Amino acid sequence: MEINVSQQLKESIGTTREYEINEDIDIMGLGVSSRVEGSVKLTRTNRGILVQGTLYAKVPVECSRCLKVFDCPLTVSIEEEYFPMIDVNTGAPVQIPDDVDAFTIDEQHILDLSEAIRQNALLAIPMKLVCRKGCAGLCQECGKNLNEGPCDCDTSKIDPRWAKLIELASPGEKSRKRKKETE
């Protein structure tokens, strides 16, 4: 996603241009490209070019409940400033801000959006990835995907670590005895 901005760098501050994006990017860094679509607006600033836009993509991720791979839709908002390395009029090197993460415009005045889109897309991925709203997940005993149907495991067994809490929650003999003792 490279855009030649040499003409825009010669124009006055505030000049804008809009571009449609429809390209493949390896967002996850796994060698699998995802289609990224949307539009961006490039605005000339006193220091470089400000890129703003909203992009849409689907990335292959793993469900945190059932471990199935699915395409997660993303809405990626981007707002990044790019700084030129070379003055477009004189050809002299330009001092870039000390910010380590600053995006730059190369010596040929090409602005590459790929890395900025990839970074912002990674930030847009939800923390808890679920393939669908009612995902049942995996059986704790045998590991079967419960979305495909129930398993044959005995679910009546109670983990002994929870026994005291279950005892407190259910009105049984002990709670009836305590009630009588307090009366």
GROMACS elastic network, one bead per residue, 0.5 to 0.9 nm:
[ bonds ]
;  ai    aj funct       b0    kb
    1    21     6  0.77933   500
    1    22     6  0.89014   500
    1    23     6  0.72003   500
    1    24     6  0.88842   500
    1    25     6  0.87668   500
    1   111     6  0.81820   500
    1   112     6  0.56360   500
    1   113     6  0.53872   500
    1   114     6  0.56620   500
    2   110     6  0.61592   500
    2   111     6  0.55337   500
    2   113     6  0.63079   500
    2   114     6  0.77957   500
    3   109     6  0.84021   500
    3   110     6  0.55079   500
    3   111     6  0.51411   500
    3   112     6  0.64500   500
    3   113     6  0.79918   500
    4     7     6  0.79074   500
    4     8     6  0.86377   500
    4   108     6  0.79373   500
    4   109     6  0.58262   500
    4   111     6  0.62046   500
    4   112     6  0.88223   500
    5     8     6  0.51711   500
    5     9     6  0.61386   500
    5    10     6  0.88432   500
    5    49     6  0.83705   500
    5   105     6  0.83872   500
    5   109     6  0.57330   500
    5   110     6  0.61196   500
    5   111     6  0.66557   500
    6     9     6  0.52464   500
    6    10     6  0.66825   500
    6    88     6  0.64916   500
    6   108     6  0.79224   500
    6   109     6  0.52408   500
    6   110     6  0.75808   500
    7    10     6  0.52614   500
    7    11     6  0.66667   500
    7    88     6  0.85797   500
    8    11     6  0.51129   500
    8    12     6  0.80380   500
    8    15     6  0.72835   500
    8    16     6  0.81252   500
    8    17     6  0.82722   500
    8    42     6  0.88669   500
    8    43     6  0.84728   500
    8    44     6  0.67246   500
    8    49     6  0.84221   500
    9    12     6  0.78684   500
    9    13     6  0.86831   500
    9    44     6  0.66756   500
    9    45     6  0.87818   500
    9    48     6  0.71114   500
    9    49     6  0.76478   500
    9    84     6  0.86693   500
    9    87     6  0.87111   500
    9    88     6  0.67323   500
    9    89     6  0.88517   500
    9   109     6  0.85252   500
   10    88     6  0.68793   500
   10    89     6  0.72714   500
   11    14     6  0.86124   500
   11    15     6  0.66950   500
   11    44     6  0.75517   500
   12    15     6  0.60142   500
   12    44     6  0.70866   500
   12    45     6  0.83843   500
   12    46     6  0.87062   500
   13    16     6  0.88680   500
   13    43     6  0.77855   500
   13    44     6  0.50336   500
   13    45     6  0.51483   500
   13    46     6  0.60072   500
   14    43     6  0.57842   500
   14    44     6  0.51349   500
   14    45     6  0.61730   500
   14    46     6  0.85928   500
   15    42     6  0.81459   500
   15    43     6  0.55858   500
   15    44     6  0.52963   500
   15    45     6  0.82120   500
   16    41     6  0.65922   500
   16    42     6  0.53986   500
   16    44     6  0.64377   500
   17    40     6  0.84424   500
   17    41     6  0.56926   500
   17    42     6  0.52327   500
   17    43     6  0.66664   500
   17    44     6  0.88992   500
   18    39     6  0.69925   500
   18    40     6  0.57287   500
   18    42     6  0.62057   500
   18    43     6  0.88488   500
   19    38     6  0.86466   500
   19    39     6  0.56183   500
   19    40     6  0.54415   500
   19    41     6  0.64699   500
   19    42     6  0.80224   500
   20    37     6  0.75482   500
   20    38     6  0.59267   500
   20    40     6  0.65554   500
   21    36     6  0.69047   500
   21    37     6  0.50910   500
   21    38     6  0.51878   500
   21    39     6  0.54682   500
   21    40     6  0.73266   500
   21    55     6  0.78510   500
   22    35     6  0.69183   500
   22    36     6  0.56165   500
   22    38     6  0.68050   500
   22    39     6  0.86147   500
   23    34     6  0.81785   500
   23    35     6  0.56212   500
   23    36     6  0.54324   500
   23    37     6  0.67468   500
   24    27     6  0.89162   500
   24    33     6  0.54586   500
   24    34     6  0.51922   500
   24    36     6  0.58829   500
   24    37     6  0.87911   500
   25    28     6  0.88527   500
   25    32     6  0.81046   500
   25    34     6  0.53865   500
   25    35     6  0.65411   500
   25    36     6  0.68928   500
   25   114     6  0.69204   500
   25   117     6  0.84712   500
   25   118     6  0.73569   500
   26    29     6  0.54418   500
   26    30     6  0.69298   500
   26    31     6  0.60346   500
   26    32     6  0.55262   500
   26    34     6  0.60502   500
   26    35     6  0.88887   500
   26   114     6  0.89251   500
   26   118     6  0.74650   500
   27    30     6  0.79710   500
   27    31     6  0.87562   500
   27    32     6  0.78847   500
   27    33     6  0.68591   500
   27    34     6  0.67756   500
   27    59     6  0.73610   500
   27   114     6  0.89145   500
   27   115     6  0.87677   500
   27   117     6  0.80149   500
   27   119     6  0.77830   500
   27   121     6  0.68663   500
   27   122     6  0.70003   500
   28    31     6  0.78115   500
   28    32     6  0.74857   500
   28    33     6  0.83186   500
   28    34     6  0.88837   500
   28    59     6  0.76061   500
   28    60     6  0.83753   500
   28    61     6  0.89073   500
   28   118     6  0.77492   500
   28   121     6  0.88564   500
   28   122     6  0.72850   500
   29    32     6  0.73470   500
   29    33     6  0.86338   500
   29   118     6  0.88542   500
   30    33     6  0.83598   500
   32    59     6  0.87788   500
   32    60     6  0.83270   500
   33    59     6  0.82872   500
   34    57     6  0.65889   500
   34    58     6  0.62458   500
   34    59     6  0.59209   500
   34    60     6  0.81614   500
   35    56     6  0.82505   500
   35    57     6  0.57952   500
   35    58     6  0.69635   500
   35    59     6  0.84821   500
   36    55     6  0.65044   500
   36    56     6  0.56678   500
   36    58     6  0.77625   500
   36   117     6  0.88108   500
   37    54     6  0.86837   500
   37    55     6  0.54658   500
   37    56     6  0.52677   500
   37    57     6  0.65478   500
   38    53     6  0.76125   500
   38    54     6  0.60271   500
   38    56     6  0.60816   500
   38    57     6  0.89390   500
   39    52     6  0.86404   500
   39    53     6  0.57781   500
   39    54     6  0.62290   500
   39    55     6  0.64499   500
   40    51     6  0.65567   500
   40    52     6  0.54868   500
   40    54     6  0.67389   500
   40    55     6  0.79604   500
   40    78     6  0.82519   500
   41    50     6  0.79848   500
   41    51     6  0.57644   500
   41    52     6  0.52484   500
   41    53     6  0.60207   500
   42    49     6  0.62168   500
   42    50     6  0.55762   500
   42    52     6  0.65967   500
   42    53     6  0.87781   500
   43    48     6  0.85030   500
   43    49     6  0.55346   500
   43    50     6  0.50527   500
   43    51     6  0.65692   500
   43    52     6  0.82165   500
   44    47     6  0.80568   500
   44    48     6  0.60696   500
   44    50     6  0.63973   500
   45    48     6  0.51791   500
   45    49     6  0.55856   500
   45    50     6  0.65637   500
   45    81     6  0.86236   500
   46    49     6  0.83301   500
   47    81     6  0.86188   500
   47    82     6  0.83300   500
   47    83     6  0.64072   500
   47    84     6  0.79889   500
   47    96     6  0.89511   500
   48    81     6  0.68864   500
   48    82     6  0.57000   500
   48    84     6  0.60794   500
   48   104     6  0.88629   500
   48   105     6  0.84413   500
   49    80     6  0.84578   500
   49    81     6  0.56408   500
   49    82     6  0.51747   500
   49    83     6  0.66474   500
   49    84     6  0.83016   500
   49   105     6  0.87387   500
   49   111     6  0.88327   500
   50    79     6  0.70768   500
   50    80     6  0.58435   500
   50    82     6  0.62442   500
   50    83     6  0.88812   500
   51    78     6  0.71179   500
   51    79     6  0.54587   500
   51    80     6  0.52827   500
   51    81     6  0.60098   500
   51    82     6  0.75464   500
   51   113     6  0.87526   500
   52    77     6  0.76095   500
   52    78     6  0.53496   500
   52    80     6  0.67591   500
   52    81     6  0.87446   500
   53    76     6  0.82300   500
   53    77     6  0.59153   500
   53    78     6  0.53022   500
   53    79     6  0.67646   500
   54    75     6  0.69201   500
   54    76     6  0.56277   500
   54    78     6  0.62573   500
   55    74     6  0.81832   500
   55    75     6  0.58971   500
   55    77     6  0.63951   500
   55    78     6  0.78032   500
   55   117     6  0.84258   500
   55   121     6  0.88764   500
   56    73     6  0.73744   500
   56    74     6  0.56580   500
   56    76     6  0.59747   500
   56    77     6  0.88217   500
   56   121     6  0.89750   500
   57    72     6  0.82234   500
   57    73     6  0.58593   500
   57    74     6  0.52058   500
   57    75     6  0.67488   500
   57    76     6  0.77004   500
   57   121     6  0.82033   500
   58    71     6  0.54943   500
   58    72     6  0.51901   500
   58    74     6  0.58470   500
   58    75     6  0.89029   500
   59    70     6  0.80477   500
   59    71     6  0.52153   500
   59    72     6  0.52950   500
   59    73     6  0.66801   500
   59    74     6  0.75556   500
   59   125     6  0.87356   500
   60    69     6  0.63529   500
   60    70     6  0.54528   500
   60    72     6  0.62192   500
   61    68     6  0.82602   500
   61    69     6  0.53993   500
   61    70     6  0.56334   500
   61    71     6  0.62526   500
   61    72     6  0.65102   500
   61   129     6  0.76221   500
   61   131     6  0.88776   500
   62    65     6  0.87408   500
   62    66     6  0.82248   500
   62    67     6  0.53092   500
   62    68     6  0.54612   500
   62    70     6  0.62849   500
   62    71     6  0.86564   500
   62   129     6  0.70537   500
   62   130     6  0.79859   500
   62   131     6  0.78774   500
   63    66     6  0.56852   500
   63    68     6  0.53297   500
   63    69     6  0.62173   500
   63    70     6  0.70923   500
   63   128     6  0.82175   500
   63   129     6  0.52575   500
   63   131     6  0.52974   500
   63   132     6  0.86688   500
   63   135     6  0.88781   500
   63   137     6  0.86736   500
   64    67     6  0.56754   500
   64    68     6  0.82298   500
   64   128     6  0.65973   500
   64   129     6  0.55073   500
   64   130     6  0.58911   500
   64   131     6  0.81777   500
   64   137     6  0.80485   500
   65    68     6  0.82549   500
   65   129     6  0.81248   500
   65   130     6  0.65808   500
   65   131     6  0.82257   500
   65   135     6  0.68803   500
   65   136     6  0.71388   500
   65   138     6  0.65839   500
   66    69     6  0.89532   500
   66   130     6  0.82451   500
   66   131     6  0.81312   500
   66   135     6  0.72419   500
   66   136     6  0.72394   500
   66   138     6  0.53177   500
   66   144     6  0.87651   500
   66   145     6  0.60243   500
   66   146     6  0.78988   500
   66   147     6  0.79753   500
   67   130     6  0.89998   500
   67   131     6  0.88301   500
   67   137     6  0.78456   500
   67   138     6  0.82284   500
   67   145     6  0.86206   500
   68   131     6  0.74189   500
   68   145     6  0.89556   500
   69   131     6  0.79030   500
   70   130     6  0.88725   500
   70   131     6  0.62053   500
   71   131     6  0.81698   500
   72   125     6  0.79740   500
   72   126     6  0.89876   500
   72   129     6  0.80637   500
   72   130     6  0.87818   500
   72   131     6  0.77835   500
   73   125     6  0.86281   500
   74   121     6  0.72192   500
   74   124     6  0.64425   500
   74   125     6  0.67172   500
   74   126     6  0.88306   500
   75   121     6  0.77968   500
   75   124     6  0.68880   500
   75   125     6  0.89039   500
   76   117     6  0.76985   500
   76   120     6  0.63315   500
   76   121     6  0.54878   500
   76   122     6  0.88828   500
   76   123     6  0.83957   500
   76   124     6  0.60753   500
   77   117     6  0.86606   500
   77   120     6  0.70333   500
   77   121     6  0.81178   500
   77   124     6  0.82357   500
   78   116     6  0.75925   500
   78   117     6  0.69586   500
   78   120     6  0.64481   500
   78   121     6  0.87656   500
   79   116     6  0.88441   500
   80   102     6  0.86109   500
   80   103     6  0.76694   500
   80   116     6  0.73956   500
   81   102     6  0.75963   500
   81   103     6  0.67733   500
   81   104     6  0.83869   500
   82   102     6  0.69612   500
   82   105     6  0.61239   500
   82   111     6  0.74582   500
   83    94     6  0.87732   500
   83    96     6  0.64132   500
   83    97     6  0.80331   500
   83   102     6  0.74293   500
   83   103     6  0.63616   500
   83   105     6  0.56727   500
   83   106     6  0.88239   500
   84    87     6  0.68324   500
   84    88     6  0.82424   500
   84    93     6  0.86739   500
   84    94     6  0.68262   500
   84    95     6  0.86242   500
   84    96     6  0.73821   500
   84   103     6  0.88843   500
   84   104     6  0.56499   500
   84   106     6  0.65564   500
   84   107     6  0.77106   500
   84   109     6  0.70800   500
   84   111     6  0.87531   500
   85    92     6  0.86223   500
   85    93     6  0.58434   500
   85    94     6  0.51712   500
   85    95     6  0.71274   500
   85    96     6  0.67226   500
   85   104     6  0.65754   500
   85   105     6  0.60822   500
   85   106     6  0.59607   500
   85   107     6  0.61238   500
   85   109     6  0.82743   500
   86    89     6  0.87596   500
   86    90     6  0.81395   500
   86    91     6  0.56106   500
   86    92     6  0.55629   500
   86    94     6  0.52235   500
   86    95     6  0.86657   500
   86   105     6  0.82252   500
   86   106     6  0.75018   500
   86   107     6  0.56713   500
   86   108     6  0.83103   500
   86   109     6  0.77658   500
   87    90     6  0.55983   500
   87    91     6  0.50150   500
   87    92     6  0.53985   500
   87    93     6  0.61717   500
   87    94     6  0.59487   500
   87   107     6  0.88057   500
   88    91     6  0.57247   500
   88    92     6  0.80917   500
   88   107     6  0.89268   500
   88   108     6  0.89948   500
   88   109     6  0.75439   500
   89    92     6  0.83001   500
   90    93     6  0.87742   500
   91    94     6  0.88735   500
   91   107     6  0.86929   500
   93   107     6  0.88577   500
   95    98     6  0.87683   500
   96    99     6  0.82240   500
   96   102     6  0.81124   500
   96   104     6  0.80488   500
   97   100     6  0.81610   500
   97   102     6  0.72256   500
   98   101     6  0.87427   500
   98   102     6  0.79481   500
   99   102     6  0.54313   500
  100   103     6  0.88464   500
  103   111     6  0.87517   500
  103   112     6  0.87670   500
  103   115     6  0.87315   500
  103   116     6  0.77956   500
  104   110     6  0.89597   500
  104   111     6  0.71790   500
  104   112     6  0.83418   500
  105   108     6  0.79298   500
  105   109     6  0.55523   500
  105   110     6  0.55631   500
  105   112     6  0.73375   500
  106   109     6  0.52297   500
  106   110     6  0.54964   500
  106   111     6  0.68113   500
  106   112     6  0.85087   500
  107   110     6  0.74068   500
  112   115     6  0.73470   500
  112   116     6  0.82122   500
  113   116     6  0.54668   500
  113   117     6  0.60675   500
  113   118     6  0.85676   500
  114   117     6  0.52664   500
  114   118     6  0.60930   500
  114   119     6  0.86950   500
  115   119     6  0.61100   500
  115   120     6  0.85467   500
  116   119     6  0.52579   500
  116   120     6  0.61551   500
  116   121     6  0.84482   500
  117   120     6  0.52326   500
  117   121     6  0.59098   500
  117   122     6  0.85617   500
  118   121     6  0.51153   500
  118   122     6  0.62421   500
  118   123     6  0.87943   500
  119   122     6  0.52396   500
  119   123     6  0.65198   500
  119   124     6  0.88853   500
  120   123     6  0.50892   500
  120   124     6  0.63460   500
  121   125     6  0.66186   500
  122   125     6  0.55053   500
  122   126     6  0.89615   500
  123   126     6  0.79844   500
  125   128     6  0.87780   500
  125   129     6  0.81181   500
  126   129     6  0.60174   500
  129   132     6  0.89711   500
  130   133     6  0.68719   500
  130   134     6  0.87001   500
  130   135     6  0.69719   500
  131   134     6  0.86647   500
  131   135     6  0.67529   500
  132   135     6  0.54922   500
  134   147     6  0.89470   500
  135   146     6  0.82757   500
  135   147     6  0.65687   500
  136   139     6  0.87076   500
  136   145     6  0.76873   500
  136   146     6  0.54826   500
  136   147     6  0.55390   500
  137   143     6  0.89538   500
  137   144     6  0.84796   500
  137   145     6  0.60211   500
  137   146     6  0.57699   500
  137   147     6  0.67843   500
  138   141     6  0.86605   500
  138   142     6  0.81577   500
  138   143     6  0.51828   500
  138   144     6  0.53830   500
  138   146     6  0.55164   500
  138   147     6  0.81006   500
  139   142     6  0.57138   500
  139   144     6  0.53070   500
  139   145     6  0.66032   500
  139   146     6  0.63911   500
  139   150     6  0.85790   500
  139   151     6  0.73983   500
  139   153     6  0.82550   500
  140   143     6  0.58581   500
  140   144     6  0.83198   500
  141   144     6  0.83442   500
  141   153     6  0.68189   500
  141   154     6  0.87560   500
  141   155     6  0.89867   500
  142   151     6  0.79135   500
  142   152     6  0.87438   500
  142   153     6  0.71702   500
  143   146     6  0.85682   500
  143   151     6  0.89926   500
  144   147     6  0.87519   500
  144   148     6  0.82042   500
  144   149     6  0.86566   500
  144   150     6  0.81896   500
  144   151     6  0.66024   500
  145   148     6  0.58286   500
  145   149     6  0.74377   500
  145   150     6  0.82920   500
  145   151     6  0.84299   500
  146   149     6  0.51365   500
  146   150     6  0.55445   500
  146   151     6  0.70734   500
  147   150     6  0.78718   500
  150   153     6  0.86213   500
  151   154     6  0.88670   500
  152   155     6  0.88127   500
  154   157     6  0.64856   500
  155   158     6  0.79016   500
  158   161     6  0.84284   500
  158   162     6  0.72383   500
  158   163     6  0.70239   500
  159   162     6  0.56791   500
  159   163     6  0.67873   500
  160   163     6  0.50500   500
  160   164     6  0.81211   500
  161   164     6  0.74553   500
  161   165     6  0.85225   500
  162   165     6  0.54182   500
  162   166     6  0.62467   500
  162   167     6  0.86370   500
  163   166     6  0.51627   500
  163   167     6  0.61056   500
  163   168     6  0.87434   500
  164   168     6  0.63006   500
  164   169     6  0.86848   500
  165   168     6  0.50905   500
  165   169     6  0.61772   500
  165   170     6  0.86953   500
  166   169     6  0.50272   500
  166   170     6  0.61010   500
  167   170     6  0.55058   500
  167   171     6  0.76766   500
  167   172     6  0.73865   500
  167   174     6  0.84078   500
  167   175     6  0.87674   500
  168   171     6  0.73451   500
  168   172     6  0.85055   500
  168   174     6  0.88977   500
  168   175     6  0.78047   500
  169   172     6  0.89245   500
  170   175     6  0.84484   500
  171   174     6  0.78886   500
  171   175     6  0.59004   500
  171   176     6  0.72663   500
  172   175     6  0.56360   500
  172   176     6  0.64720   500
  172   177     6  0.88908   500
  173   176     6  0.51708   500
  173   177     6  0.62152   500
  173   178     6  0.87267   500
  174   177     6  0.51061   500
  174   178     6  0.62638   500
  174   179     6  0.86583   500
  175   178     6  0.50811   500
  175   179     6  0.61787   500
  175   180     6  0.87431   500
  176   179     6  0.50685   500
  176   180     6  0.63485   500
  176   181     6  0.87205   500
  177   180     6  0.52049   500
  177   181     6  0.62211   500
  177   182     6  0.88000   500
  178   181     6  0.50799   500
  178   182     6  0.63372   500
  178   183     6  0.88420   500
  179   182     6  0.53913   500
  179   183     6  0.65349   500
  180   183     6  0.52908   500
